Amino acid sequence: RLLSRKHRPLSRQHRLLSRQHHLYSRQHCLLSRLHRLSSRQDRLLSRQHRLFSRQHRLFSRQDRLFSRLHRLFSRQNRLFSRQHRLSSRQHRFFSRLHRLLSRQNRLFSRLHRLFSRR
């Protein structure tokens, strides 16, 4: 009796070939999956790179702005300190003047009293 092609026992070589074919197809499947994953990873990395470069541009711009602000504030600070020195000098001058004038005023009033008695 001849067995149908399906049920005929496979020759050793045929078995090895089918096994090898199975392994190759499995390998192909895994490789294609790996390829998909790596391309996805590539896309994600490029996106991340774009985001990082944008962020870097923003940070550098911010840095430039902060340095400009710092220069402005330091200039303003110098001006304020100069102004403060001037005003304190002026204050000292006017207080001395005030003391002198009040002393002079007392002297004049004393003199006035002396002369008005006569």
C-alpha positions in Angstrom: 0.0 0.0 0.0 1.3 3.4 -0.9 0.8 6.1 1.7 -0.4 9.5 0.6 2.3 12.1 0.2 1.2 13.7 3.5 1.7 10.5 5.6 4.8 9.1 3.8 7.8 9.1 6.2 10.1 11.9 5.3 13.7 11.1 4.3 16.3 12.3 6.7 17.6 15.0 4.3 14.0 16.2 3.8 13.4 16.5 7.5 16.7 18.5 8.0 15.7 20.8 5.1 12.2 21.4 6.5 13.8 22.1 9.9 16.3 24.5 8.4 13.5 26.2 6.5 11.5 26.6 9.7 14.6 28.1 11.5 15.2 30.5 8.6 11.6 31.7 8.5 11.8 32.2 12.3 15.0 34.2 11.9 13.5 36.2 9.1 10.5 37.1 11.3 12.8 38.1 14.2 15.0 40.2 11.9 12.1 42.1 10.4 10.7 42.8 13.9 14.2 44.0 14.9 14.3 46.2 11.8 10.9 47.7 12.6 12.0 48.4 16.2 15.3 49.9 15.2 13.6 52.2 12.7 11.1 53.3 15.3 14.0 53.9 17.7 15.7 56.0 15.0 12.6 58.1 14.5 12.3 58.6 18.3 15.9 59.5 18.6 15.7 62.1 15.8 12.6 63.6 17.4 14.4 63.8 20.7 17.4 65.4 19.0 15.2 68.0 17.4 13.6 68.7 20.8 17.0 69.0 22.5 18.4 71.3 19.9 15.3 73.5 20.2 15.7 73.5 24.0 19.4 74.3 23.6 18.6 77.3 21.3 16.0 78.5 23.9 18.5 78.2 26.8 21.2 80.0 24.9 18.8 82.8 24.1 17.8 83.0 27.7 21.4 83.0 28.8 22.1 86.0 26.5 19.1 87.8 27.9 20.2 87.2 31.4 23.7 88.4 30.8 22.3 91.6 29.2 20.0 92.1 32.2 23.0 91.5 34.5 25.0 94.2 32.7 22.1 96.6 32.9 21.5 96.0 36.6 25.2 96.4 37.4 25.3 99.7 35.5 22.2 100.9 37.3 23.8 99.8 40.6 26.9 101.8 39.9 24.8 104.9 39.1 22.8 104.5 42.2 25.8 104.2 44.4 27.4 107.3 42.8 24.1 109.1 43.4 24.0 107.9 47.0 27.6 109.2 47.6 26.7 112.5 46.1 23.6 112.9 48.1 25.3 111.9 51.4 28.0 114.5 50.7 25.4 117.1 50.0 23.6 116.1 53.2 26.8 116.5 55.2 27.4 119.9 53.6 23.9 121.2 54.3 23.9 119.9 57.9 27.2 121.8 58.5 25.8 124.8 56.9 22.7 124.5 59.1 24.8 124.3 62.2 26.8 127.3 61.2 23.7 129.3 60.4 22.0 128.4 63.7 25.2 129.4 65.6 25.3 132.6 63.7 21.7 133.2 64.4 22.1 132.7 68.1 25.0 135.1 68.1 23.0 137.7 66.2 20.1 137.4 68.6 22.3 137.8 71.6 23.9 140.9 70.0 20.5 142.2 69.2 19.3 141.7 72.8 22.5 143.5 74.0 22.0 146.5 71.7 18.3 146.8 72.2 18.7 147.1 75.9 20.6 150.3 75.5 
